[in-house]
Amino acid sequence: MRYKRPLRIPVASLVRAQRFYAKVFDVTCRRDPARAGAIQFETEGRKVILELITNEHNPVDTKLTIRVSDFAYEYQRLAAAGVRFRSPPRTGRSGGWLARICDPDGNWITVVESRDSEQAEHPNR
């Protein structure tokens, strides 16, 4: 699936955000050529832009969902990496497992077990 608009995630430090997303989700972040103070990566056909914010007020309610084929493995990997969980794992509406984590700036990320055929293309996501 391709999304027309990118997901923008406000961050207080591009260096810290780049380290987090590259380590946790194994993505390659690169400078956004259209924006100073932004880096970007792509996941599941969607461009994600990490934008530097310079004030404390964050009016954006950012929520990102990452699908994985092996939830138990990813949960253990994230816990071992010191990722902060907002909720313990639970069964989602589709019958797969899900858990919510936060990036260093408090943005919510839902990690959800995917059982669809699309996972054959991305076995580690």
N, CA, C and O atoms as a GROMACS GRO file, in nm:
protein
  500
    1MET      N    1   0.084  -0.118   0.000
    1MET     CA    2   0.000   0.000   0.000
    1MET      C    3   0.088   0.124   0.000
    1MET      O    4   0.185   0.132   0.076
    2ARG      N    5   0.057   0.220  -0.084
    2ARG     CA    6   0.129   0.347  -0.089
    2ARG      C    7   0.038   0.456  -0.033
    2ARG      O    8  -0.080   0.462  -0.065
    3TYR      N    9   0.094   0.540   0.050
    3TYR     CA   10   0.021   0.652   0.108
    3TYR      C   11   0.057   0.778   0.032
    3TYR      O   12   0.173   0.796  -0.007
    4LYS      N   13  -0.040   0.864   0.010
    4LYS     CA   14  -0.015   0.987  -0.063
    4LYS      C   15   0.062   1.089   0.020
    4LYS      O   16   0.150   1.158  -0.030
    5ARG      N   17   0.027   1.097   0.148
    5ARG     CA   18   0.092   1.197   0.233
    5ARG      C   19   0.183   1.130   0.335
    5ARG      O   20   0.153   1.023   0.387
    6PRO      N   21   0.296   1.195   0.362
    6PRO     CA   22   0.387   1.137   0.461
    6PRO      C   23   0.333   1.157   0.603
    6PRO      O   24   0.252   1.246   0.628
    7LEU      N   25   0.379   1.074   0.693
    7LEU     CA   26   0.349   1.090   0.834
    7LEU      C   27   0.459   1.176   0.894
    7LEU      O   28   0.577   1.144   0.880
    8ARG      N   29   0.422   1.284   0.960
    8ARG     CA   30   0.520   1.372   1.023
    8ARG      C   31   0.523   1.344   1.173
    8ARG      O   32   0.420   1.339   1.240
    9ILE      N   33   0.644   1.326   1.223
    9ILE     CA   34   0.663   1.299   1.365
    9ILE      C   35   0.753   1.407   1.422
    9ILE      O   36   0.868   1.421   1.381
   10PRO      N   37   0.702   1.486   1.518
   10PRO     CA   38   0.784   1.591   1.578
   10PRO      C   39   0.883   1.532   1.678
   10PRO      O   40   0.848   1.446   1.759
   11VAL      N   41   1.007   1.580   1.672
   11VAL     CA   42   1.112   1.532   1.762
   11VAL      C   43   1.193   1.650   1.814
   11VAL      O   44   1.204   1.754   1.748
   12ALA      N   45   1.250   1.632   1.932
   12ALA     CA   46   1.331   1.739   1.991
   12ALA      C   47   1.477   1.729   1.949
   12ALA      O   48   1.550   1.828   1.955
   13SER      N   49   1.521   1.611   1.907
   13SER     CA   50   1.659   1.591   1.864
   13SER      C   51   1.660   1.496   1.745
   13SER      O   52   1.616   1.381   1.756
   14LEU      N   53   1.710   1.544   1.632
   14LEU     CA   54   1.718   1.459   1.514
   14LEU      C   55   1.818   1.344   1.534
   14LEU      O   56   1.794   1.233   1.488
   15VAL      N   57   1.927   1.372   1.601
   15VAL     CA   58   2.028   1.269   1.625
   15VAL      C   59   1.969   1.157   1.710
   15VAL      O   60   1.984   1.039   1.676
   16ARG      N   61   1.903   1.192   1.819
   16ARG     CA   62   1.842   1.093   1.907
   16ARG      C   63   1.732   1.015   1.835
   16ARG      O   64   1.723   0.893   1.849
   17ALA      N   65   1.649   1.084   1.757
   17ALA     CA   66   1.541   1.018   1.683
   17ALA      C   67   1.597   0.923   1.578
   17ALA      O   68   1.547   0.812   1.561
   18GLN      N   69   1.700   0.968   1.507
   18GLN     CA   70   1.761   0.882   1.405
   18GLN      C   71   1.816   0.755   1.468
   18GLN      O   72   1.797   0.646   1.414
   19ARG      N   73   1.885   0.768   1.579
   19ARG     CA   74   1.938   0.650   1.648
   19ARG      C   75   1.826   0.555   1.689
   19ARG      O   76   1.836   0.434   1.668
   20PHE      N   77   1.720   0.610   1.747
   20PHE     CA   78   1.609   0.528   1.794
   20PHE      C   79   1.543   0.451   1.679
   20PHE      O   80   1.532   0.329   1.685
   21TYR      N   81   1.500   0.522   1.575
   21TYR     CA   82   1.426   0.457   1.466
   21TYR      C   83   1.515   0.360   1.387
   21TYR      O   84   1.468   0.254   1.344
   22ALA      N   85   1.642   0.394   1.368
   22ALA     CA   86   1.732   0.303   1.297
   22ALA      C   87   1.756   0.177   1.379
   22ALA      O   88   1.757   0.066   1.324
   23LYS      N   89   1.775   0.192   1.509
   23LYS     CA   90   1.802   0.077   1.596
   23LYS      C   91   1.677  -0.009   1.616
   23LYS      O   92   1.683  -0.131   1.604
   24VAL      N   93   1.567   0.054   1.647
   24VAL     CA   94   1.446  -0.019   1.683
   24VAL      C   95   1.376  -0.080   1.562
   24VAL      O   96   1.326  -0.192   1.570
   25PHE      N   97   1.373  -0.009   1.450
   25PHE     CA   98   1.297  -0.057   1.335
   25PHE      C   99   1.384  -0.089   1.213
   25PHE      O  100   1.331  -0.118   1.106
   26ASP      N  101   1.515  -0.083   1.229
   26ASP     CA  102   1.607  -0.120   1.122
   26ASP      C  103   1.576  -0.047   0.991
   26ASP      O  104   1.568  -0.108   0.885
   27VAL      N  105   1.559   0.084   1.002
   27VAL     CA  106   1.536   0.166   0.883
   27VAL      C  107   1.655   0.256   0.861
   27VAL      O  108   1.730   0.284   0.955
   28THR      N  109   1.673   0.302   0.740
   28THR     CA  110   1.779   0.395   0.708
   28THR      C  111   1.720   0.535   0.699
   28THR      O  112   1.638   0.563   0.612
   29CYS      N  113   1.762   0.621   0.790
   29CYS     CA  114   1.715   0.759   0.790
   29CYS      C  115   1.810   0.843   0.705
   29CYS      O  116   1.932   0.824   0.709
   30ARG      N  117   1.754   0.935   0.630
   30ARG     CA  118   1.836   1.025   0.549
   30ARG      C  119   1.778   1.166   0.558
   30ARG      O  120   1.661   1.184   0.591
   31ARG      N  121   1.861   1.263   0.528
   31ARG     CA  122   1.815   1.402   0.531
   31ARG      C  123   1.701   1.420   0.434
   31ARG      O  124   1.700   1.362   0.325
   32ASP      N  125   1.605   1.500   0.472
   32ASP     CA  126   1.493   1.532   0.384
   32ASP      C  127   1.537   1.651   0.298
   32ASP      O  128   1.558   1.760   0.351
   33PRO      N  129   1.552   1.632   0.166
   33PRO     CA  130   1.602   1.740   0.081
   33PRO      C  131   1.509   1.860   0.074
   33PRO      O  132   1.553   1.970   0.039
   34ALA      N  133   1.383   1.843   0.106
   34ALA     CA  134   1.286   1.952   0.097
   34ALA      C  135   1.276   2.034   0.225
   34ALA      O  136   1.216   2.141   0.226
   35ARG      N  137   1.336   1.983   0.335
   35ARG     CA  138   1.318   2.051   0.464
   35ARG      C  139   1.450   2.055   0.541
   35ARG      O  140   1.516   1.953   0.559
   36ALA      N  141   1.486   2.172   0.585
   36ALA     CA  142   1.598   2.182   0.678
   36ALA      C  143   1.544   2.137   0.814
   36ALA      O  144   1.429   2.165   0.848
   37GLY      N  145   1.624   2.068   0.891
   37GLY     CA  146   1.579   2.024   1.023
   37GLY      C  147   1.485   1.906   1.017
   37GLY      O  148   1.396   1.893   1.101
   38ALA      N  149   1.503   1.819   0.918
   38ALA     CA  150   1.418   1.700   0.908
   38ALA      C  151   1.496   1.585   0.846
   38ALA      O  152   1.584   1.605   0.762
   39ILE      N  153   1.463   1.465   0.889
   39ILE     CA  154   1.514   1.345   0.828
   39ILE      C  155   1.395   1.255   0.795
   39ILE      O  156   1.286   1.273   0.849
   40GLN      N  157   1.417   1.160   0.707
   40GLN     CA  158   1.304   1.076   0.665
   40GLN      C  159   1.347   0.932   0.647
   40GLN      O  160   1.464   0.901   0.630
   41PHE      N  161   1.247   0.844   0.652
   41PHE     CA  162   1.266   0.704   0.617
   41PHE      C  163   1.134   0.654   0.562
   41PHE      O  164   1.033   0.723   0.568
   42GLU      N  165   1.135   0.532   0.509
   42GLU     CA  166   1.012   0.475   0.455
   42GLU      C  167   0.987   0.341   0.522
   42GLU      O  168   1.080   0.262   0.541
   43THR      N  169   0.862   0.316   0.556
   43THR     CA  170   0.822   0.188   0.612
   43THR      C  171   0.684   0.152   0.560
   43THR      O  172   0.593   0.235   0.560
   44GLU      N  173   0.669   0.030   0.516
   44GLU     CA  174   0.541  -0.021   0.467
   44GLU      C  175   0.479   0.070   0.361
   44GLU      O  176   0.358   0.092   0.360
   45GLY      N  177   0.564   0.124   0.272
   45GLY     CA  178   0.515   0.208   0.163
   45GLY      C  179   0.478   0.349   0.203
   45GLY      O  180   0.416   0.420   0.124
   46ARG      N  181   0.514   0.391   0.323
   46ARG     CA  182   0.480   0.525   0.369
   46ARG      C  183   0.606   0.601   0.409
   46ARG      O  184   0.690   0.550   0.483
   47LYS      N  185   0.617   0.723   0.359
   47LYS     CA  186   0.728   0.808   0.399
   47LYS      C  187   0.699   0.863   0.538
   47LYS      O  188   0.588   0.910   0.566
   48VAL      N  189   0.797   0.856   0.624
   48VAL     CA  190   0.787   0.911   0.760
   48VAL      C  191   0.892   1.020   0.772
   48VAL      O  192   1.010   0.997   0.744
   49ILE      N  193   0.849   1.138   0.813
   49ILE     CA  194   0.940   1.252   0.827
   49ILE      C  195   0.952   1.285   0.975
   49ILE      O  196   0.853   1.313   1.042
   50LEU      N  197   1.075   1.282   1.025
   50LEU     CA  198   1.104   1.322   1.162
   50LEU      C  199   1.144   1.469   1.157
   50LEU      O  200   1.249   1.503   1.102
   51GLU      N  201   1.060   1.555   1.214
   51GLU     CA  202   1.082   1.700   1.205
   51GLU      C  203   1.124   1.757   1.340
   51GLU      O  204   1.064   1.728   1.443
   52LEU      N  205   1.228   1.837   1.336
   52LEU     CA  206   1.278   1.903   1.456
   52LEU      C  207   1.180   2.010   1.501
   52LEU      O  208   1.142   2.098   1.423
   53ILE      N  209   1.139   2.002   1.629
   53ILE     CA  210   1.054   2.108   1.686
   53ILE      C  211   1.140   2.190   1.781
   53ILE      O  212   1.229   2.136   1.848
   54THR      N  213   1.114   2.317   1.786
   54THR     CA  214   1.198   2.404   1.867
   54THR      C  215   1.126   2.462   1.988
   54THR      O  216   1.185   2.537   2.065
   55ASN      N  217   1.000   2.427   2.005
   55ASN     CA  218   0.930   2.473   2.125
   55ASN      C  219   0.874   2.354   2.200
   55ASN      O  220   0.874   2.242   2.148
   56GLU      N  221   0.826   2.376   2.321
   56GLU     CA  222   0.776   2.267   2.403
   56GLU      C  223   0.636   2.224   2.363
   56GLU      O  224   0.595   2.111   2.392
   57HIS      N  225   0.562   2.310   2.298
   57HIS     CA  226   0.425   2.277   2.261
   57HIS      C  227   0.424   2.190   2.136
   57HIS      O  228   0.476   2.229   2.032
   58ASN      N  229   0.364   2.074   2.147
   58ASN     CA  230   0.354   1.982   2.035
   58ASN      C  231   0.206   1.957   2.008
   58ASN      O  232   0.144   1.875   2.076
   59PRO      N  233   0.148   2.025   1.908
   59PRO     CA  234   0.004   2.010   1.884
   59PRO      C  235  -0.032   1.882   1.809
   59PRO      O  236  -0.150   1.853   1.790
   60VAL      N  237   0.067   1.806   1.767
   60VAL     CA  238   0.042   1.688   1.686
   60VAL      C  239   0.022   1.566   1.776
   60VAL      O  240   0.100   1.544   1.869
   61ASP      N  241  -0.080   1.488   1.748
   61ASP     CA  242  -0.103   1.363   1.817
   61ASP      C  243  -0.054   1.253   1.723
   61ASP      O  244  -0.130   1.201   1.642
   62THR      N  245   0.073   1.217   1.735
   62THR     CA  246   0.137   1.126   1.641
   62THR      C  247   0.119   0.982   1.686
   62THR      O  248   0.147   0.946   1.800
   63LYS      N  249   0.072   0.901   1.592
   63LYS     CA  250   0.060   0.758   1.617
   63LYS      C  251   0.106   0.684   1.492
   63LYS      O  252   0.054   0.708   1.383
   64LEU      N  253   0.202   0.596   1.508
   64LEU     CA  254   0.258   0.517   1.400
   64LEU      C  255   0.234   0.370   1.432
   64LEU      O  256   0.250   0.328   1.546
   65THR      N  257   0.197   0.292   1.331
   65THR     CA  258   0.179   0.148   1.350
   65THR      C  259   0.281   0.075   1.263
   65THR      O  260   0.295   0.103   1.144
   66ILE      N  261   0.352  -0.019   1.325
   66ILE     CA  262   0.450  -0.101   1.256
   66ILE      C  263   0.401  -0.246   1.267
   66ILE      O  264   0.377  -0.297   1.376
   67ARG      N  265   0.388  -0.312   1.152
   67ARG     CA  266   0.346  -0.451   1.151
   67ARG      C  267   0.468  -0.542   1.150
   67ARG      O  268   0.566  -0.516   1.081
   68VAL      N  269   0.461  -0.650   1.229
   68VAL     CA  270   0.569  -0.749   1.237
   68VAL      C  271   0.511  -0.889   1.221
   68VAL      O  272   0.395  -0.913   1.256
   69SER      N  273   0.591  -0.980   1.169
   69SER     CA  274   0.541  -1.117   1.149
   69SER      C  275   0.564  -1.204   1.273
   69SER      O  276   0.488  -1.298   1.296
   70ASP      N  277   0.666  -1.174   1.352
   70ASP     CA  278   0.696  -1.254   1.471
   70ASP      C  279   0.692  -1.161   1.593
   70ASP      O  280   0.794  -1.105   1.634
   71PHE      N  281   0.574  -1.147   1.649
   71PHE     CA  282   0.554  -1.053   1.758
   71PHE      C  283   0.639  -1.088   1.880
   71PHE      O  284   0.702  -1.000   1.938
   72ALA      N  285   0.642  -1.215   1.919
   72ALA     CA  286   0.718  -1.256   2.038
   72ALA      C  287   0.865  -1.218   2.025
   72ALA      O  288   0.925  -1.168   2.120
   73TYR      N  289   0.922  -1.242   1.907
   73TYR     CA  290   1.061  -1.206   1.883
   73TYR      C  291   1.081  -1.055   1.894
   73TYR      O  292   1.173  -1.009   1.963
   74GLU      N  293   0.996  -0.979   1.826
   74GLU     CA  294   1.010  -0.834   1.828
   74GLU      C  295   0.989  -0.776   1.967
   74GLU      O  296   1.060  -0.684   2.007
   75TYR      N  297   0.895  -0.830   2.042
   75TYR     CA  298   0.871  -0.782   2.178
   75TYR      C  299   0.996  -0.803   2.264
   75TYR      O  300   1.038  -0.712   2.336
   76GLN      N  301   1.054  -0.921   2.256
   76GLN     CA  302   1.176  -0.949   2.333
   76GLN      C  303   1.292  -0.861   2.288
   76GLN      O  304   1.369  -0.812   2.370
   77ARG      N  305   1.304  -0.840   2.157
   77ARG     CA  306   1.412  -0.756   2.103
   77ARG      C  307   1.397  -0.612   2.150
   77ARG      O  308   1.495  -0.550   2.190
   78LEU      N  309   1.276  -0.559   2.147
   78LEU     CA  310   1.251  -0.422   2.190
   78LEU      C  311   1.276  -0.407   2.340
   78LEU      O  312   1.337  -0.310   2.384
   79ALA      N  313   1.228  -0.503   2.418
   79ALA     CA  314   1.250  -0.498   2.563
   79ALA      C  315   1.399  -0.502   2.595
   79ALA      O  316   1.446  -0.428   2.682
   80ALA      N  317   1.474  -0.588   2.526
   80ALA     CA  318   1.618  -0.597   2.548
   80ALA      C  319   1.691  -0.469   2.508
   80ALA      O  320   1.796  -0.437   2.564
   81ALA      N  321   1.634  -0.396   2.411
   81ALA     CA  322   1.694  -0.270   2.366
   81ALA      C  323   1.659  -0.154   2.458
   81ALA      O  324   1.705  -0.042   2.438
   82GLY      N  325   1.577  -0.180   2.560
   82GLY     CA  326   1.542  -0.076   2.656
   82GLY      C  327   1.428   0.014   2.612
   82GLY      O  328   1.411   0.124   2.666
   83VAL      N  329   1.350  -0.030   2.515
   83VAL     CA  330   1.237   0.049   2.467
   83VAL      C  331   1.130   0.056   2.575
   83VAL      O  332   1.101  -0.044   2.641
   84ARG      N  333   1.071   0.174   2.593
   84ARG     CA  334   0.967   0.195   2.694
   84ARG      C  335   0.830   0.156   2.638
   84ARG      O  336   0.787   0.210   2.536
   85PHE      N  337   0.763   0.064   2.705
   85PHE     CA  338   0.630   0.020   2.663
   85PHE      C  339   0.524   0.102   2.734
   85PHE      O  340   0.533   0.126   2.855
   86ARG      N  341   0.422   0.146   2.659
   86ARG     CA  342   0.309   0.219   2.716
   86ARG      C  343   0.204   0.124   2.769
   86ARG      O  344   0.123   0.160   2.854
   87SER      N  345   0.204   0.001   2.718
   87SER     CA  346   0.107  -0.098   2.761
   87SER      C  347   0.166  -0.237   2.744
   87SER      O  348   0.253  -0.258   2.658
   88PRO      N  349   0.120  -0.331   2.824
   88PRO     CA  350   0.168  -0.469   2.805
   88PRO      C  351   0.107  -0.528   2.678
   88PRO      O  352   0.006  -0.476   2.629
   89PRO      N  353   0.165  -0.633   2.626
   89PRO     CA  354   0.108  -0.696   2.505
   89PRO      C  355  -0.035  -0.742   2.532
   89PRO      O  356  -0.069  -0.787   2.641
   90ARG      N  357  -0.116  -0.731   2.427
   90ARG     CA  358  -0.254  -0.779   2.437
   90ARG      C  359  -0.298  -0.824   2.298
   90ARG      O  360  -0.233  -0.794   2.198
   91THR      N  361  -0.407  -0.896   2.294
   91THR     CA  362  -0.460  -0.942   2.166
   91THR      C  363  -0.542  -0.830   2.104
   91THR      O  364  -0.627  -0.769   2.169
   92GLY      N  365  -0.516  -0.802   1.976
   92GLY     CA  366  -0.589  -0.699   1.903
   92GLY      C  367  -0.717  -0.755   1.841
   92GLY      O  368  -0.746  -0.874   1.853
   93ARG      N  369  -0.791  -0.667   1.774
   93ARG     CA  370  -0.917  -0.707   1.711
   93ARG      C  371  -0.900  -0.815   1.605
   93ARG      O  372  -0.989  -0.897   1.584
   94SER      N  373  -0.785  -0.814   1.536
   94SER     CA  374  -0.762  -0.912   1.430
   94SER      C  375  -0.717  -1.047   1.483
   94SER      O  376  -0.700  -1.142   1.406
   95GLY      N  377  -0.697  -1.056   1.614
   95GLY     CA  378  -0.652  -1.182   1.673
   95GLY      C  379  -0.502  -1.188   1.695
   95GLY      O  380  -0.454  -1.276   1.766
   96GLY      N  381  -0.426  -1.094   1.637
   96GLY     CA  382  -0.282  -1.089   1.657
   96GLY      C  383  -0.247  -1.008   1.781
   96GLY      O  384  -0.330  -0.936   1.836
   97TRP      N  385  -0.125  -1.020   1.823
   97TRP     CA  386  -0.077  -0.946   1.940
   97TRP      C  387  -0.041  -0.803   1.903
   97TRP      O  388  -0.006  -0.774   1.789
   98LEU      N  389  -0.051  -0.713   2.002
   98LEU     CA  390  -0.004  -0.576   1.984
   98LEU      C  391   0.046  -0.521   2.116
   98LEU      O  392   0.005  -0.564   2.224
   99ALA      N  393   0.136  -0.424   2.106
   99ALA     CA  394   0.187  -0.351   2.222
   99ALA      C  395   0.217  -0.209   2.177
   99ALA      O  396   0.249  -0.186   2.060
  100ARG      N  397   0.208  -0.116   2.270
  100ARG     CA  398   0.238   0.023   2.238
  100ARG      C  399   0.367   0.064   2.306
  100ARG      O  400   0.390   0.036   2.424
  101ILE      N  401   0.451   0.131   2.228
  101ILE     CA  402   0.579   0.181   2.279
  101ILE      C  403   0.585   0.331   2.253
  101ILE      O  404   0.499   0.387   2.185
  102CYS      N  405   0.687   0.395   2.308
  102CYS     CA  406   0.710   0.538   2.285
  102CYS      C  407   0.850   0.559   2.231
  102CYS      O  408   0.944   0.488   2.267
  103ASP      N  409   0.862   0.658   2.142
  103ASP     CA  410   0.996   0.699   2.102
  103ASP      C  411   1.050   0.793   2.210
  103ASP      O  412   0.977   0.824   2.304
  104PRO      N  413   1.173   0.838   2.199
  104PRO     CA  414   1.229   0.924   2.304
  104PRO      C  415   1.154   1.055   2.325
  104PRO      O  416   1.169   1.118   2.430
  105ASP      N  417   1.072   1.098   2.228
  105ASP     CA  418   0.997   1.222   2.242
  105ASP      C  419   0.853   1.199   2.284
  105ASP      O  420   0.773   1.292   2.286
  106GLY      N  421   0.818   1.074   2.318
  106GLY     CA  422   0.683   1.044   2.366
  106GLY      C  423   0.581   1.014   2.258
  106GLY      O  424   0.463   0.997   2.288
  107ASN      N  425   0.623   1.006   2.132
  107ASN     CA  426   0.531   0.969   2.024
  107ASN      C  427   0.496   0.821   2.036
  107ASN      O  428   0.584   0.738   2.060
  108TRP      N  429   0.368   0.788   2.020
  108TRP     CA  430   0.322   0.650   2.033
  108TRP      C  431   0.349   0.571   1.907
  108TRP      O  432   0.331   0.620   1.795
  109ILE      N  433   0.394   0.449   1.925
  109ILE     CA  434   0.414   0.355   1.814
  109ILE      C  435   0.348   0.224   1.856
  109ILE      O  436   0.377   0.169   1.962
  110THR      N  437   0.259   0.175   1.771
  110THR     CA  438   0.195   0.047   1.798
  110THR      C  439   0.265  -0.060   1.716
  110THR      O  440   0.276  -0.048   1.593
  111VAL      N  441   0.312  -0.162   1.782
  111VAL     CA  442   0.373  -0.277   1.716
  111VAL      C  443   0.267  -0.385   1.715
  111VAL      O  444   0.219  -0.428   1.820
  112VAL      N  445   0.229  -0.428   1.595
  112VAL     CA  446   0.118  -0.523   1.583
  112VAL      C  447   0.160  -0.644   1.499
  112VAL      O  448   0.230  -0.631   1.398
  113GLU      N  449   0.115  -0.759   1.543
  113GLU     CA  450   0.141  -0.883   1.469
  113GLU      C  451   0.054  -0.886   1.345
  113GLU      O  452  -0.068  -0.870   1.353
  114SER      N  453   0.116  -0.907   1.231
  114SER     CA  454   0.044  -0.912   1.104
  114SER      C  455   0.046  -1.054   1.052
  114SER      O  456   0.149  -1.121   1.056
  115ARG      N  457  -0.067  -1.097   1.004
  115ARG     CA  458  -0.076  -1.234   0.953
  115ARG      C  459  -0.110  -1.235   0.804
  115ARG      O  460  -0.145  -1.340   0.750
  116ASP      N  461  -0.101  -1.120   0.739
  116ASP     CA  462  -0.142  -1.116   0.598
  116ASP      C  463  -0.028  -1.154   0.504
  116ASP      O  464   0.087  -1.166   0.547
  117SER      N  465  -0.059  -1.171   0.379
  117SER     CA  466   0.039  -1.215   0.280
  117SER      C  467   0.145  -1.110   0.251
  117SER      O  468   0.251  -1.144   0.199
  118GLU      N  469   0.119  -0.983   0.285
  118GLU     CA  470   0.217  -0.877   0.262
  118GLU      C  471   0.344  -0.904   0.342
  118GLU      O  472   0.451  -0.857   0.303
  119GLN      N  473   0.334  -0.977   0.452
  119GLN     CA  474   0.450  -1.002   0.535
  119GLN      C  475   0.555  -1.086   0.464
  119GLN      O  476   0.671  -1.085   0.504
  120ALA      N  477   0.516  -1.158   0.360
  120ALA     CA  478   0.616  -1.236   0.286
  120ALA      C  479   0.722  -1.146   0.225
  120ALA      O  480   0.836  -1.188   0.206
  121GLU      N  481   0.685  -1.020   0.193
  121GLU     CA  482   0.780  -0.925   0.136
  121GLU      C  483   0.870  -0.864   0.242
  121GLU      O  484   0.983  -0.827   0.213
  122HIS      N  485   0.821  -0.854   0.365
  122HIS     CA  486   0.895  -0.790   0.475
  122HIS      C  487   0.891  -0.881   0.597
  122HIS      O  488   0.817  -0.852   0.691
  123PRO      N  489   0.966  -0.989   0.598
  123PRO     CA  490   0.955  -1.086   0.706
  123PRO      C  491   0.995  -1.033   0.843
  123PRO      O  492   0.953  -1.091   0.943
  124ASN      N  493   1.072  -0.927   0.853
  124ASN     CA  494   1.115  -0.876   0.984
  124ASN      C  495   1.041  -0.751   1.026
  124ASN      O  496   1.084  -0.681   1.118
  125ARG      N  497   0.931  -0.720   0.961
  125ARG     CA  498   0.855  -0.600   0.998
  125ARG      C  499   0.712  -0.635   1.018
  125ARG      O  500   0.631  -0.548   1.050
   0.00000   0.00000   0.00000
